[in-house]
Amino acid sequence: MDFNDTPEEAEYRARARDWLQKNVPKSPPHDTETPTGMAAAKAWQRKKAEAGYAAITWPSEWGGGGGAPWQAVIFGEEEAAFETPGNPFVIGLGMCVPTVMTAGNDVDKTRFVRPAVLGEEIWCQLFSEPGGGSDVAAARTRAVRDGDDWVINGQKVWTSGAHYSDFGLLLVRTDPDAPKHKGLTMFWLDMKSPGIDIRPIHQMSGASNFNEVYFNDVRVKDSQRVGALNDGWRVSLVTLMNERLAVGGLGGPSWRAIMRLAQDVATLAGPAAKDAGLREKIADWYVQAEGLKYTRYRTQTALSRGQTPGPESSIGKVVSASLMQDMANTALELEDQFGIISDPKDAPMAGVFQSALLSAPGMRIAGGTDEIMRNIIAERVLGLPQDVRLDKDVPFKDVPTGR
């Protein structure tokens, strides 16, 4: 593993950094729930696309940069150092549109890829259901054939950005007589279609970016199918593999931020930064952060060599989400009574740790729970036996529901 940039990579990094310094808007709004924040996000996405820095590895004829995977890694690292507008496009460009590009027909690719890259259209992913938990294949939302149409009834939940999305990627059950992994089909649909009811879920952080989505006799054309009939599980794996890459490197405050906080907080024994127990924790967080950094370098090395990265994204997801939660919890304990203040105008360090603590539990679920990630690492990396599946060859309609 090589931790240093090649001359070509160093030149690209310098060029990307220079472009960012000249083009990142000053004090951009981050909240895409507001019209101003959404407009800023779309403007920034278009600016990147026009410069070849959006969807860097995608073909230029589809609006991408036509570049190499290592270029996307480097630009992502450099962009992370700047304060940029919010990013409501991560699900579309990171999960949904790559699935359309892989399994969709040429008409859909021509119609959807470029507008998504330019930030003109936003996508959401409609997989999770109330009764399925982390078992995506347990989907009970039904699609019944009616001529050239399919009629959809059911419910999805925890759908990020559904309330502002233009299109969605939907996994439904089309054959209840087949085992649960074999009777699924994927469709794309217009989120403004009649019969779709979107209900935002109010979160403890104060945000409402997750949603419940209900389908009541929603009609879609068979031409909106992504992949073959009853082959939705295989197609969904494309989405899930891309999701691991898209959410593997979570943001949030770093160990350096809690170091700054510890230097400002006074205890009866002196500055908190001199407390041996806290210093030991910070050392542990530093080691974890460095491990994540070098794991990302491993991914970059593989990409630079034209190789396919291994399971690094699952490792990053497991470590980074729990790391953020642990640091935020300790920081609020350090802030003592001031830790209950979440308003960025009044809270210590602009409330960065309050926001992180309230967001962290969701991050340990979104994109695959900690348990799912650990199973992936155990089975596909360490070669441990798979969990016993009693429903493997049972028709889905005969799988017990617990009712």
C-alpha positions in Angstrom: 0.0 0.0 0.0 1.4 3.4 -1.1 0.4 6.4 1.1 2.0 8.9 -1.3 0.5 10.5 -4.4 2.1 9.6 -7.7 3.2 12.7 -9.7 0.0 12.4 -11.7 -2.1 12.2 -8.6 -0.3 15.1 -7.0 -0.8 17.3 -10.1 -4.6 16.5 -10.1 -4.9 17.2 -6.4 -3.3 20.6 -6.8 -5.5 21.4 -9.7 -8.7 20.3 -7.8 -7.7 22.3 -4.7 -7.1 25.4 -6.8 -10.5 25.1 -8.5 -12.2 24.6 -5.1 -10.5 27.6 -3.6 -11.7 29.8 -6.5 -15.3 28.4 -6.8 -16.6 27.3 -3.4 -19.3 29.8 -2.4 -18.6 31.9 0.7 -20.7 30.9 3.8 -23.1 28.7 1.8 -26.4 27.6 3.3 -26.4 23.9 4.3 -30.1 23.1 5.0 -31.6 21.7 1.8 -35.0 21.7 3.6 -35.2 25.4 2.8 -35.6 26.9 -0.7 -32.4 28.9 -0.4 -30.4 25.8 0.7 -31.8 23.6 -2.0 -31.1 26.3 -4.7 -27.5 26.6 -3.4 -27.0 22.8 -3.5 -28.3 22.6 -7.1 -26.1 25.5 -8.2 -23.0 24.0 -6.7 -23.8 20.6 -8.3 -24.2 22.2 -11.7 -21.0 24.2 -11.3 -19.0 21.0 -10.4 -20.6 19.1 -13.4 -19.7 21.9 -15.9 -16.1 21.7 -14.6 -16.0 17.9 -14.9 -15.9 17.4 -11.1 -19.3 15.8 -10.6 -19.7 12.1 -11.3 -16.0 12.1 -12.2 -15.8 8.5 -13.3 -19.0 8.6 -15.5 -18.8 9.0 -19.3 -18.6 12.6 -20.4 -21.5 12.1 -22.8 -23.7 11.5 -19.8 -22.5 14.6 -18.0 -19.7 12.9 -16.0 -16.1 13.8 -15.9 -14.8 10.8 -17.9 -12.0 10.4 -15.4 -10.5 7.7 -13.3 -11.7 6.3 -9.9 -8.6 7.7 -8.1 -9.5 11.2 -9.3 -12.9 10.9 -7.7 -11.3 9.8 -4.4 -8.8 12.7 -4.5 -11.5 15.3 -5.3 -13.7 14.0 -2.5 -10.8 14.4 -0.1 -10.1 17.9 -1.2 -13.8 19.0 -1.3 -14.2 17.7 2.3 -11.8 20.4 3.5 -14.2 23.1 2.4 -17.6 24.3 3.6 -19.9 23.6 0.7 -23.7 23.6 0.3 -25.8 20.6 1.3 -25.8 17.5 -0.8 -29.3 16.1 -1.6 -27.8 14.2 -4.6 -25.8 11.5 -2.7 -28.6 8.9 -2.9 -29.4 9.5 -6.6 -25.8 9.7 -7.8 -24.4 7.2 -5.3 -27.0 4.5 -5.4 -30.1 5.0 -7.7 -28.7 6.3 -11.0 -25.7 3.8 -11.0 -28.3 1.1 -10.8 -30.2 2.5 -13.8 -26.9 2.7 -15.6 -26.1 -0.9 -14.8 -29.6 -2.6 -15.2 -31.8 -0.1 -17.0 -32.6 0.2 -20.7 -31.0 2.7 -23.0 -34.0 5.0 -23.0 -33.9 5.4 -19.2 -30.1 5.9 -19.3 -30.5 8.7 -21.8 -33.4 10.2 -19.9 -32.1 10.2 -16.4 -28.3 10.2 -16.1 -27.4 13.7 -17.3 -30.2 15.6 -15.4 -29.1 13.8 -12.2 -25.4 14.8 -12.7 -26.4 18.4 -13.4 -28.4 18.5 -10.2 -31.7 19.1 -12.0 -33.4 16.0 -10.6 -33.2 14.3 -7.2 -33.7 10.6 -6.4 -34.7 8.5 -3.4 -34.4 4.8 -2.6 -37.6 2.9 -1.6 -36.4 -0.3 -0.1 -37.0 -0.5 3.7 -40.3 -1.5 5.1 -41.8 -1.5 8.7 -42.0 -5.3 9.0 -38.7 -6.0 7.3 -36.1 -4.3 9.4 -32.7 -4.8 7.8 -34.0 -7.7 5.7 -34.5 -6.0 2.3 -35.7 -9.2 0.7 -38.7 -9.3 3.1 -40.5 -6.6 1.1 -44.3 -6.9 1.2 -45.2 -3.9 -1.0 -47.0 -5.6 -3.9 -47.1 -4.9 -7.6 -49.8 -6.7 -9.6 -49.8 -6.8 -13.4 -52.7 -5.0 -15.2 -52.0 -5.0 -19.0 -49.0 -2.8 -19.7 -49.2 -1.4 -16.2 -48.4 -2.5 -12.7 -50.5 -1.5 -9.7 -48.6 -1.0 -6.5 -49.9 -1.1 -2.9 -47.9 -1.0 0.3 -45.6 1.1 2.5 -41.9 2.0 2.7 -40.2 3.7 5.6 -37.0 5.6 6.5 -36.9 7.0 2.9 -34.4 9.8 3.0 -35.3 12.8 0.9 -38.6 11.4 -0.4 -40.4 14.7 0.2 -38.2 16.6 -2.2 -37.3 13.9 -4.6 -38.4 13.8 -8.2 -37.9 10.1 -8.8 -37.5 7.0 -6.8 -36.1 3.5 -7.2 -38.7 1.0 -5.8 -38.3 -2.7 -4.9 -41.6 -4.6 -4.8 -42.9 -8.1 -4.7 -44.2 -9.4 -8.0 -44.4 -13.2 -7.3 -45.5 -14.2 -3.8 -45.3 -17.9 -4.8 -41.5 -17.7 -5.1 -39.0 -17.7 -2.2 -38.5 -14.2 -0.9 -35.3 -13.4 -2.8 -36.7 -14.6 -6.1 -40.0 -12.9 -6.4 -38.9 -9.2 -6.4 -38.8 -6.6 -9.2 -37.3 -3.2 -9.4 -39.0 -0.1 -10.9 -38.3 3.6 -11.2 -41.2 5.9 -10.6 -42.2 9.5 -10.6 -42.6 10.6 -6.9 -45.4 12.9 -7.9 -47.5 10.0 -9.2 -51.2 9.8 -8.1 -51.6 7.5 -5.0 -48.2 8.3 -3.4 -48.5 9.7 0.1 -45.3 11.0 1.7 -45.2 11.6 5.4 -42.1 13.1 7.0 -40.8 11.5 10.2 -39.9 14.1 12.9 -36.5 13.1 14.4 -35.1 13.8 17.8 -32.5 16.0 16.1 -35.3 18.3 15.0 -34.9 17.4 11.3 -37.4 15.5 9.2 -35.4 14.2 6.3 -36.7 10.6 6.8 -40.2 9.7 5.5 -42.9 7.1 5.4 -44.2 6.5 1.9 -47.5 4.9 1.2 -48.6 3.5 -2.1 -52.4 3.3 -2.9 -53.1 1.8 -6.3 -50.1 3.6 -7.8 -49.7 2.7 -11.5 -46.4 2.4 -13.3 -45.6 1.2 -16.8 -43.8 -2.1 -17.4 -41.3 0.0 -19.4 -40.3 1.5 -16.0 -39.0 -1.8 -14.9 -35.3 -1.8 -14.0 -33.9 -5.2 -14.9 -35.8 -8.5 -15.6 -39.1 -9.5 -14.0 -38.5 -11.2 -10.6 -34.8 -10.4 -10.8 -35.1 -7.4 -8.4 -32.9 -9.0 -5.7 -29.9 -9.2 -8.0 -30.6 -5.6 -9.2 -30.9 -4.4 -5.6 -27.5 -5.8 -4.8 -26.1 -3.3 -7.3 -27.8 -0.5 -5.4 -26.6 -1.8 -2.0 -23.0 -2.2 -3.2 -23.0 1.4 -4.4 -24.6 2.4 -1.1 -21.7 1.0 0.9 -19.3 3.1 -1.1 -21.6 6.2 -0.8 -22.1 6.1 3.0 -18.8 4.4 4.1 -17.1 7.6 5.0 -19.3 9.5 7.4 -18.7 13.1 8.4 -18.9 14.7 11.9 -16.4 16.3 14.3 -13.0 14.8 14.6 -10.8 14.0 17.5 -9.1 17.4 16.9 -12.4 19.1 17.7 -12.7 17.4 21.1 -9.1 18.3 21.8 -9.9 22.0 21.3 -13.0 21.6 23.5 -10.9 19.9 26.2 -8.4 22.7 26.2 -11.2 25.2 26.9 -13.1 23.3 29.6 -11.9 23.8 33.2 -12.3 21.1 35.8 -11.6 21.1 39.6 -8.3 19.4 38.7 -7.4 21.9 36.0 -7.9 21.9 32.2 -9.9 18.8 31.0 -7.1 18.2 28.4 -4.8 17.1 31.3 -7.2 14.5 32.5 -5.6 11.1 32.1 -8.9 9.2 31.4 -9.9 11.7 28.7 -6.4 11.6 27.1 -6.6 7.8 26.9 -10.0 8.1 25.1 -8.7 10.7 22.7 -5.7 8.4 22.0 -8.1 5.6 21.1 -10.1 7.9 18.8 -7.0 9.0 17.1 -6.0 5.4 16.4 -9.4 4.6 15.0 -9.4 7.8 12.9 -5.9 6.9 11.5 -7.1 3.4 10.8 -10.0 4.8 8.8 -7.7 7.2 6.9 -5.3 4.4 5.9 -8.2 2.1 5.0 -9.3 4.9 2.6 -5.8 5.0 1.3 -6.0 1.3 0.6 -9.1 1.9 -1.4 -7.3 4.7 -3.3 -4.4 2.5 -4.0 -6.6 -0.2 -5.4 -8.4 2.3 -7.6 -5.1 3.8 -8.8 -4.1 0.3 -9.9 -7.4 -0.3 -11.7 -8.5 -2.9 -9.1 -11.8 -3.4 -7.4 -11.8 -2.4 -3.8 -12.5 -5.0 -1.1 -14.7 -4.7 2.0 -13.2 -1.5 3.2 -16.5 0.4 2.9 -18.3 -1.9 5.4 -15.4 -1.5 7.8 -15.5 2.3 7.5 -19.2 2.4 8.1 -19.1 0.3 11.3 -16.2 2.2 12.8 -17.0 5.8 11.8 -20.6 5.8 13.0 -19.8 4.4 16.5 -16.8 6.6 16.7 -18.9 9.7 16.0 -21.4 8.7 18.7 -18.7 8.0 21.3 -16.9 11.3 20.8 -20.1 13.3 20.8 -21.3 11.7 24.0 -18.1 12.4 25.8 -18.0 16.0 24.5 -21.5 16.7 25.9 -20.4 15.4 29.3 -17.5 17.8 29.1 -19.8 20.7 28.3 -21.8 19.8 31.5 -25.0 21.9 31.8 -24.1 23.7 28.5 -24.4 20.4 26.7 -28.2 20.6 26.7 -28.1 23.7 24.4 -28.4 22.7 20.8 -28.9 26.1 19.1 -25.7 26.7 17.1 -25.8 30.4 18.0 -25.5 29.6 21.8 -24.0 26.1 22.1 -20.3 25.5 22.6 -18.4 25.1 19.3 -21.6 26.0 17.4 -23.4 22.8 18.6 -21.3 20.5 16.5 -21.3 17.8 19.1 -25.0 18.1 19.9 -25.8 17.6 16.2 -23.4 14.7 16.0 -24.9 12.9 19.0 -28.5 13.2 17.7 -27.5 12.1 14.2 -25.2 9.2 15.2 -27.9 6.6 16.1 -29.5 7.1 12.6 -26.1 6.7 11.0 -25.7 3.3 12.7 -28.9 2.2 10.9 -28.8 4.1 7.6 -27.0 2.3 4.8 -27.0 -1.0 6.7 -27.1 -1.5 10.4 -24.0 -2.3 12.5 -25.1 -5.9 12.7 -25.5 -6.2 8.9 -22.1 -4.7 8.3 -20.5 -7.1 10.8 -22.2 -10.0 9.2 -20.8 -8.9 5.8 -17.3 -8.6 7.2 -17.6 -12.0 9.1 -18.9 -13.9 6.1 -17.3 -12.3 3.1 -13.9 -11.3 4.6 -13.2 -13.8 7.5 -15.0 -16.7 5.8 -17.2 -17.5 8.7 -20.3 -19.6 8.2 -23.5 -17.8 7.1 -26.5 -17.5 9.4 -29.0 -20.3 9.1 -31.9 -19.3 6.9 -35.0 -21.4 7.5 -37.0 -19.5 4.9 -34.5 -20.0 2.1 -36.7 -22.2 -0.2 -40.1 -21.4 1.3 -42.7 -19.5 -0.9 -42.9 -16.0 0.4 -46.6 -16.2 0.9 -46.0 -19.1 3.4 -43.3 -17.3 5.4 -44.7 -16.7 9.0 -45.5 -13.1 9.7 -45.8 -13.4 13.5 -49.4 -12.4 13.5 
